[in-house]
Amino acid sequence: MKILVAGATGVIGRLLIPLLVDAGHEVVGTTRHPAKAIALEGLGARSVVVDAFDRGRLITTLRAEVPDVVIHQLTDLRRQDFAANARLRMEGTRNLVDAARAAGVRRMMAQSIAFAYAPGPEPAREEDPLDLETPPPRRDTVRGVHSLERTVAELPEGIILRYGTLYGPGTWYASDGQVAEQVRRGARPATDGITSFVHAADAAGAARSALTWPPGIVNVVDDEPAAGTEWLPVYAAAIGAMPPPIQCGRQRGERGASNAKARRELGWQPRYPSWREGFLAALG
């Protein structure tokens, strides 16, 4: 197939493109930064420089390329500006979906998150509601996700991949990332909040597999949701930091997510079924 990856220079996009190329697909990757176009070419994709907020240019680009599938990996988290990322999810997604429709594209796969669910006693399943009543500052994130998912669902074959907390090279949880820096300073307490992780390589692998999945929403997380009191000491040890301070309680919506649908119904098999071995591989 001919596949257009929007936001191709992100953490997942950089890992996904070689998988698609190796599978024999023709890949076009978009970036808004001309300096990153060369890197895309090195991964085997043909690069196009276009900003998701430039609606006219985006429509022209997709009409010229006419891809079979669009993979939406657009994010804006470099400065941890969650309002900017929410805007990209809303406005950028609107432009991308309209451009896809103008080009006759039926199938789009989009990156979402598995930690925007409403509070509940168990790991969230895909049919559980998003936490639209959450107060600021989390509200921007949840509303951005909700808008993205509803917009992509306008296409006949919209697939939403709700990724868990990403770790691995280039993520906040990499050994040189923001979370590692906080842990080394003792500024990241271990709480009772539940997190579902997914290694970035497994996230990319799921996106490749989802080319043949039916439309709908899928949680892409590992097998072991865990409280911070459980995973954070393991993470700290892996990066050579002191054990984290313990703090009782959890934030709203910290319930983790279930991967039963991806595993049992769709046959997804992550390379790292648990953050336990994943941390060792990513950080050891």
Phi, psi and omega per residue, in radians:
M1 nan 2.864 2.976
K2 -1.733 2.129 -3.021
I3 -2.142 2.247 3.049
L4 -1.808 2.122 3.110
V5 -1.806 1.933 3.111
A6 -1.543 2.233 -3.030
G7 1.399 0.768 -2.963
A8 -1.309 -0.224 -3.099
T9 -1.704 0.134 3.080
G10 -1.308 3.126 -3.085
V11 -0.986 -0.848 -3.113
I12 -1.306 -0.727 -3.107
G13 -1.004 -0.720 -3.123
R14 -1.134 -0.529 3.110
L15 -1.500 -0.512 -3.080
L16 -1.306 -0.710 -3.038
I17 -0.992 -0.842 3.111
P18 -1.057 -0.567 3.103
L19 -1.136 -0.728 3.142
L20 -1.196 -0.738 3.132
V21 -1.106 -0.772 -3.141
D22 -1.097 -0.488 3.126
A23 -1.418 -0.027 3.068
G24 1.655 0.117 -3.138
H25 -1.432 2.634 2.977
E26 -1.504 2.169 -3.006
V27 -2.080 2.267 3.003
V28 -1.989 2.196 -3.141
G29 -1.983 2.360 3.102
T30 -1.804 2.578 3.018
T31 -2.570 2.628 3.077
R32 -1.623 -0.027 -3.086
H33 -1.943 1.926 -3.134
P34 -0.950 -0.574 -3.110
A35 -1.151 -0.377 -3.110
K36 -1.582 -0.115 -3.104
A37 -1.108 -0.649 -3.130
I38 -1.101 -0.693 3.127
A39 -1.084 -0.658 3.103
L40 -1.119 -0.724 3.118
E41 -1.074 -0.640 3.122
G42 -1.159 -0.421 3.101
L43 -1.470 -0.134 3.107
G44 1.831 0.077 3.127
A45 -1.743 2.730 2.941
R46 -1.575 2.309 -3.009
S47 -1.725 2.570 3.033
V48 -2.332 2.235 3.113
V49 -1.599 2.004 -3.136
V50 -2.743 2.450 3.113
D51 -1.652 2.324 -3.119
A52 -1.102 -0.354 3.120
F53 -1.477 -0.180 3.094
D54 -1.559 1.473 -3.008
R55 -0.992 -0.822 -3.099
G56 -1.101 -0.789 3.134
R57 -1.125 -0.654 -3.138
L58 -1.159 -0.746 3.106
I59 -1.103 -0.763 3.111
T60 -1.056 -0.717 -3.125
T61 -1.098 -0.841 -3.099
L62 -1.229 -0.586 3.069
R63 -1.138 -0.594 3.123
A64 -1.299 -0.641 -3.069
E65 -1.476 -0.647 -3.101
V66 0.837 1.126 3.136
P67 -1.302 2.757 3.018
D68 -1.349 -0.586 -3.106
V69 -2.438 2.487 2.971
V70 -1.960 2.266 3.058
I71 -1.922 2.029 -3.031
H72 -1.637 1.823 3.105
Q73 -2.114 0.508 -3.100
L74 -1.274 2.229 3.026
T75 -2.517 2.867 3.074
D76 -2.526 1.400 -3.049
L77 -2.149 0.220 -3.080
R78 -1.052 -0.651 -3.099
R79 -1.825 0.262 -3.075
Q80 0.933 0.650 3.120
D81 -1.656 1.634 -3.033
F82 -1.231 -0.489 3.082
A83 -1.176 -0.714 3.100
A84 -1.135 -0.671 3.119
N85 -1.183 -0.664 3.084
A86 -1.113 -0.697 3.110
R87 -1.087 -0.722 3.121
L88 -1.126 -0.701 3.107
R89 -1.094 -0.626 -3.115
M90 -1.449 -1.090 -3.037
E91 -1.303 -0.746 3.130
G92 -1.105 -0.720 3.119
T93 -1.145 -0.730 3.105
R94 -0.992 -0.797 -3.133
N95 -1.151 -0.719 -3.094
L96 -1.169 -0.742 3.129
V97 -1.147 -0.747 3.118
D98 -1.119 -0.664 3.092
A99 -1.148 -0.696 3.116
A100 -1.105 -0.753 3.126
R101 -1.121 -0.683 3.125
A102 -1.122 -0.479 3.139
A103 -1.617 0.015 3.131
G104 1.389 0.320 3.134
V105 -1.359 2.300 3.125
R106 -1.737 -0.501 -2.957
R107 -1.999 2.172 3.061
M108 -2.363 2.372 3.051
M109 -1.958 2.334 -3.036
A110 -2.270 2.503 3.074
Q111 -1.391 2.126 3.023
S112 -2.223 -2.891 -3.076
I113 -2.299 2.630 -3.111
A114 -1.761 0.263 3.132
F115 -2.144 0.578 3.067
A116 -2.004 0.236 -3.132
Y117 -1.287 2.702 3.017
A118 -1.157 2.693 3.138
P119 -0.995 2.593 3.118
G120 -2.922 2.905 -3.035
P121 -1.408 -0.292 -3.051
E122 -2.237 2.863 3.043
P123 -0.935 2.371 -3.015
A124 -1.242 2.491 2.999
R125 -1.863 2.892 -3.010
E126 -1.053 -0.494 -3.121
E127 -1.415 -0.152 3.119
D128 -1.262 2.604 -3.076
P129 -1.321 2.711 2.979
L130 -1.335 2.799 -3.028
D131 -1.557 1.174 -3.059
L132 -1.227 -0.270 3.136
E133 -1.649 0.100 -3.116
T134 -1.122 2.526 3.127
P135 -1.376 2.913 3.034
P136 -1.078 2.706 0.041
P137 -1.519 -0.096 -3.095
R138 -1.178 -0.362 -3.060
R139 -1.023 -0.727 3.133
D140 -0.997 -0.778 -3.115
T141 -1.103 -0.836 -3.080
V142 -1.158 -0.738 3.138
R143 -1.175 -0.612 3.067
G144 -1.113 -0.748 3.102
V145 -1.105 -0.776 -3.135
H146 -1.051 -0.769 3.122
S147 -1.109 -0.804 3.130
L148 -0.984 -0.851 -3.045
E149 -1.168 -0.715 3.124
R150 -1.145 -0.665 -3.122
T151 -1.197 -0.776 3.120
V152 -1.110 -0.598 -3.132
A153 -1.167 -0.186 3.063
E154 -1.192 -0.424 3.116
L155 -1.351 2.654 -3.103
P156 -1.034 -0.545 -3.088
E157 -2.285 1.232 3.117
G158 -1.632 2.245 -3.138
I159 -2.096 2.208 3.142
I160 -1.922 2.096 3.066
L161 -1.782 1.894 3.105
R162 -1.557 1.702 -3.093
Y163 -1.360 2.541 2.968
G164 -1.292 -3.017 3.106
T165 -1.138 2.090 -3.071
L166 -1.358 2.427 2.964
Y167 -2.401 2.871 -3.058
G168 2.118 -3.114 -3.095
P169 -0.988 2.354 3.088
G170 1.485 -0.069 -3.141
T171 -1.677 2.998 3.068
W172 -1.104 -0.400 -3.095
Y173 -1.662 0.069 3.025
A174 -1.108 2.845 -3.087
S175 -1.088 -0.368 3.087
D176 -1.915 0.310 -3.098
G177 -1.578 3.099 -3.071
Q178 -1.104 -0.692 -3.119
V179 -1.173 -0.737 3.107
A180 -1.042 -0.686 3.132
E181 -1.135 -0.715 3.103
Q182 -1.106 -0.744 -3.111
V183 -1.144 -0.692 3.134
R184 -1.128 -0.525 3.110
R185 -1.490 -0.071 -3.081
G186 1.293 0.357 -3.067
A187 -1.727 0.173 -3.139
R188 -2.153 1.651 -3.119
P189 -1.277 2.660 3.054
A190 -1.565 2.118 -3.079
T191 -2.021 -3.092 3.104
D192 -1.461 -0.076 -3.131
G193 -1.064 2.427 -3.098
I194 -1.649 2.306 3.087
T195 -2.102 2.440 2.939
S196 -1.902 2.145 -3.095
F197 -1.755 2.856 2.906
V198 -2.656 2.289 3.070
H199 -1.155 2.481 -3.107
A200 -1.001 -0.606 3.110
A201 -1.148 -0.645 3.095
D202 -1.248 -0.588 3.062
A203 -1.090 -0.758 3.106
A204 -1.144 -0.711 3.113
G205 -1.084 -0.652 3.102
A206 -1.142 -0.689 3.111
A207 -1.091 -0.699 3.084
R208 -1.117 -0.796 -3.129
S209 -1.121 -0.599 -3.057
A210 -1.203 -0.133 3.052
L211 -0.986 -0.475 -3.117
T212 -1.958 0.107 3.133
W213 -1.373 2.705 3.076
P214 -1.241 2.767 3.100
P215 -1.025 2.647 3.112
G216 2.419 -2.948 -3.073
I217 -1.883 2.395 3.135
V218 -2.415 2.233 2.976
N219 -1.312 2.229 3.093
V220 -2.005 1.571 -3.082
V221 -2.446 2.879 3.116
D222 -1.398 -3.065 -2.996
D223 -1.420 -0.162 -2.910
E224 -2.260 1.424 2.965
P225 -1.032 2.444 -3.044
A226 -2.555 2.571 3.055
A227 -1.248 2.662 3.101
G228 -1.022 -0.552 3.106
T229 -1.136 -0.305 3.127
E230 -1.690 -0.857 -3.022
W231 -1.485 -0.562 -3.023
L232 -1.169 -0.673 3.047
P233 -1.079 -0.612 3.094
V234 -1.160 -0.751 3.107
Y235 -1.078 -0.804 -3.126
A236 -1.036 -0.764 3.132
A237 -1.110 -0.655 -3.106
A238 -1.142 -0.522 3.135
I239 -1.733 0.120 3.097
G240 1.326 0.477 -3.135
A241 -1.758 2.854 3.071
M242 -1.207 2.706 3.080
P243 -0.982 2.485 -3.079
P244 -1.322 2.737 3.012
P245 -1.175 2.658 -3.137
I246 -1.751 2.379 3.141
Q247 -2.394 2.150 -3.115
C248 -1.222 2.687 3.072
G249 1.758 3.034 3.120
R250 -2.588 2.768 3.090
Q251 -1.452 2.781 3.137
R252 -1.004 2.308 3.070
G253 1.448 0.033 3.136
E254 -1.427 1.366 -3.072
R255 -2.121 -0.127 -3.061
G256 1.303 -3.105 -3.105
A257 -2.535 2.707 -3.136
S258 -1.703 2.423 3.082
N259 -1.813 0.356 -3.070
A260 -1.003 -0.699 -3.122
K261 -1.128 -0.845 -3.125
A262 -1.095 -0.710 -3.077
R263 -1.293 -0.959 -2.952
R264 -1.479 -0.683 -3.069
E265 -1.557 -0.570 -3.008
L266 -1.943 -0.138 3.048
G267 1.336 0.324 3.131
W268 -1.212 2.344 -3.138
Q269 -2.239 1.726 -3.135
P270 -1.175 2.560 3.066
R271 -1.147 -0.595 3.137
Y272 -2.063 1.600 -3.104
P273 -1.116 -0.348 3.109
S274 -2.425 2.618 3.037
W275 -1.056 -0.351 -3.107
R276 -1.059 -0.931 3.096
E277 -1.361 -0.485 3.122
G278 -1.142 -0.718 3.098
F279 -1.068 -0.730 -3.137
L280 -1.083 -0.715 -3.133
A281 -1.234 -0.675 -3.056
A282 -1.452 -0.483 -2.971
L283 -2.118 -0.297 -3.042
G284 -1.253 nan nan
